[in-house]
């Protein structure tokens, strides 16, 4: 009973404060009043997480295909995985994990008001993203020069399972690579915003959301790596 | 400061981030090493997926700050993964007992 009385009171208070904040005419988006601009921190983050859930289902569909075909064509998948470059895959796994750390570190830096540190951490992440894509380029290039690409004459002579394995390999790593490029671009915008001081120690939601996206790219790779490179 | 009304979580120290990174790198090496051993059947896939789940839990909790956010985020995340599990599970039922 006591709780019931207390709760509505709190919510109405919060509601009031956010209402007055939104409606007060003296809330321009000018830098001079920077400290009083209404920031819907929670709302921004809910939105980002909802988007991440949709990404999970996007890749989830591909993982579903992988799971079904792995159970149907196990020998072909094992054979296919043996032909993937484990060293390249491992290097990409390790550097992507380090880049995730760097993004998390950049948030720590900006929250401690260390703008230069945040820019440096993000720049190193972007360099890692470029290295990741270059690795992918060489990896795909080697496969393609061996005649292993979707609809290649050599692949068409191989079994149905091998075709499915390489088809999924190109689709999943390609879609993931696209996410790496988008994520790195979002982080680049963050670097620009840090230079312009529109990301600050008390308004860093842009950095946090771009970081969340980057971590998702890392999360997906954490599953892609064992599924494609480590099937025994 | 008025605009600080949002749910503030503590700043994660560089030291704890680095510890998480080292754990992630260790698990990566472990999963590569273990994959060279043949456990038979689909056991290898299950083991490597288990390690991958541990790694992603670390990323979610510490890098993505789920540990410090409102419970809402963790609950909705687990729900989305649960829905994916239903999708995959029911498809398997369909494919195998058709």
Interface residues (C-beta under 8 A of the other chain):
Chain A: X14 X17 X18 X21 X35 X36 X37 X38 X39 X41 X42 X45 X49 X50 X53 X56 X57 X60 X63 X64 X67 X68 X70 X71 X72 X74 X86 X90 X93 X94 X97 X98 X100 X101 X103 X104 X105 X107 X108 X111 X112 X202 X203 X211 X212 X215 X218 X219 X222 X223 X225 X226 X227 X230 X231 X232
Chain B: X1 X2 X3 X4 X5 X6 X7 X11 X12 X13 X14 X17 X18 X20 X21 X24 X25 X28 X31 X32 X35 X36 X38 X42 X44 X45 X48 X49 X51 X52 X55 X56 X59 X60 X62 X63 X64 X69 X73 X76 X77 X80 X81 X83 X84 X87 X88 X91 X92 X95 X96
